[in-house]
Amino acid sequence: MSNRLIKLLVVDDHQIVRKGIISLLSKTNGIKVIAEAANGEDAIRSAREHQPDVILMDLNMPGMGGLEATHQLLRIMPDVRILALTICDSDVFPTRFLEEGASGYITKDCSKEEIVNAIRSVYAGQRYISPEIAQKLALKRYAKKEALPFDSLSERELQVMLMITKGERVQNIAEVLHLSPKTVNTYRYRIFDKLGVGTDVELTHLALRYGLIDNN
């Protein structure tokens, strides 16, 4: 098994990031990028077609984000290993991502050596979490509990919230998540109530403040 080529799917909405990762891994023994995708919807289609062993997944993308894509992929391809490679290091994301059944979580400022090690580790059936992320999670667990406002959101509410902060319209959110617009609006107002905000703009500012989304 150790001699088998690891087939990799790279998912990121920034083309320059995807190409950079592909170039970075192009001369790495035992790993081959077999496909790339720019969003969650394309990731699901590409994974079905190419059957990768490991998916390198960004989380914060337009349309279906990495969290929902991971949820759907693991439902239809339970043996695939999904590894987050993302700029988001807020406590909320690693916890929710790993709870979905993902295999690992690393950030985009890590070295090539760490990316390769993480890919090989999750392919071998191990969990891999960047040391700084693991430390954050450990400190959060053992420190006096200072709950983030987003901890109160359910999995679906977090998915809807992330799409709202990306400027997605209710109709589009409904189509991507296979919900009715009425249900999406119900989630939207429930999110507002839980987080103490009154508009999409206030919600976006709150997400920015806690590092759930970036300014790009």
C-alpha positions, 0 to 999 in steps of 0.5 A: 500500500505504501508504494501506491500512488496517492491520487489528489484532488485540489479544491480552491476558488483561487486559480493561482493558489490551485496552480501553486499547490499543483506546481509545489507537489508536481515533483513529489514522489508518490503523490499525483494531482489528478484533478482540480476544482474551484468550488464545492459543487465542482469538487463533488462532480470531480471526485465522482469522476476521478475517484481521488484518494485524498481531497485537499479542500479550501473551506471558504469558497463562493457557492457551496463552501468546503464544509458542506462539500465535505459533508456531501462527499463523505456521505457518497464516498465514505472512504475518501480522505479530506484534508483542509488547506485553508486560511481560516484558523478560527477555533470554529472551523477545525472543530466542525470540519473534523466533526464532519468526518474529515481527516485533517486540518492545515493552514496555507502558511504551512511548509511544503514538507507539512503539506506532503506529510499531512497528505501521506498521514491522512492517506494512511488512515491517520488524523493530521492537525497542524501543531498550532491548530492542535494547540488552539483546540487543546487550550480551548478545551482546558482553558476556562470556557469563553464561548464564541458566539458561533458555538451556538449555531448548528451545523446547518446554521453555520453553513447558511451563515457562511454563504450569507457572509459571501453575499449569496442570495437566499434562492441560491443558498436554497438551491445549493443546500437543497432547501426551500427559500422559506427554510433558508430564511428561517435559518437566517433569522434564527442565526440573527437571533442567536448572534444578536445581529439584525442584518446581513452586513452586521453578520458579515462584520461579526464573522470578519471580527472572529476570523471566520472569513477573510477580507478578500 
